């Protein structure tokens, strides 16, 4: 996942994210609105997802700390997952 950003001080330009489809291997750029980020209690339950614009497959990839930072900083809609366990 690579983030393409605008030049500081320039007119605000939407952030684009470079991504690739593991199914058809296409590479493309997506806007923040085309991505979703789910943050769970563990690495296994923290991921981002999108639909491949080339083949239409739903893609889900793990999101480590750096990816979470990039996506949230770029305006990607975030869903916080709860384990359902009460203390």
N, C-alpha and C positions, 0 to 999 in steps of 0.2 A: 504494500500500500504506500503510495507516494502522494504527497499533497502538493498541489500547484496553488500558489497564493499570489495575490496582487502585490505590487511594489508599495512600500510604506509611503504615505502621503499622497498617493495617486487616488483617482476616483475609485470608490469601493467597487470591486469586481467580485462576483461570486467565487468561492473557493471550489476548485475541482480536485477530485481524487482519482489517481490512476489505479486501475484494478485489472485483474485478469480472471478469466473463467477457467476453472480447473477441468471443465467438461469439454468445451470446444477450443480452449486455449486462446481465445480472442483476447486482445488487450484494448482497453478503452478508458475514457475519462467519464466520471460520474459526478453529478452535483450532490450537495449535501442532502437534498430531498430524495435522492434515489437510494440512499443508504439508511439502514437502521442499526442501532447499537443496543445490545442487551447486556447489562452489567449484572452478573450474578455474584454469589458468595464465593465462588472459586474460579480458577482459570478455565475449568471445564464448562462452566456456565456463563462465561463472558465471551461474547462473539459479536461479529457484525454480519449483516446480510444484505443482499441485493439480488435483483433479477438481471441475468445477463442480457444485454440489449441485442446480442447477436443470435443466441440460440434459445433464449427464453427460460433457461433453467434457473431455479431458485438456488442461490449460492449462500453458504454459511461458512464463515471462517473464524478461527479463534482470534481473540483480540487481547494482546498483552497490554501492559501499562502504557507503552509508547503509542500504540495504535489508539487506545482509548483517549489519550491526550490529544492526538491529532484530530480524531473524529469529533470529539466534543468541542475543541477549539475551532473547528471548521463549521460548526452549526448543525451537525448530524443529530437528528432526533434520537433521544436516549430513553430506554426503558429500564428501570431498576427492577430486577427480579428478587422476590422474597422467598425464603426457604419454606415458609409456612410453619416453622418451628417456633413456639413461644417459650420465652425464658421464664 
